[in-house]
Amino acid sequence: MLRMMILVGCLGLVSGCGIWGNEASKPPPGIAKAELVATLDKIAETGKYQDVLQQLTIGLEREGLMQEAANLQQFSTLESEERVKRSAKKLSSEVKKKLAKTTQ
């Protein structure tokens, strides 16, 4: 009886490592390099960032802009939409400059 329970338990663990496990581990694609500045500019206009936060963070990280990605993550600590807009405008300028350097 104990052997049967162990066997059933092992089969349950092994079957959980199949197709379903692979799909959950795929990261979202992130925002493309060409759209990073435009996305930040949109945030600077609207103050709304929640819908694109994860995708934008991934896009920044993929371009090696780790500090900028960290700064973006701090938007949630800002108390007002106006502060988010100002921070997004500043961040957009920084990203634009750094991306220009990498394409030269």
LINLIN-V708842 format. One record per run of one state. SS is the DSSP state (H for helix, E for strand, L for the rest). FROM is the first residue (numbers start at 1). LEN is the number of residues. Records with the same first field share a line. If there is no record, write none. Layout:
SS->FROM-LEN / FROM-LEN
//
This chain:
L->1-1 / 16-3 / 26-7 / 47-6 / 63-3 / 78-3 / 103-2
H->2-14 / 19-7 / 33-14 / 53-10 / 66-12 / 81-22
//
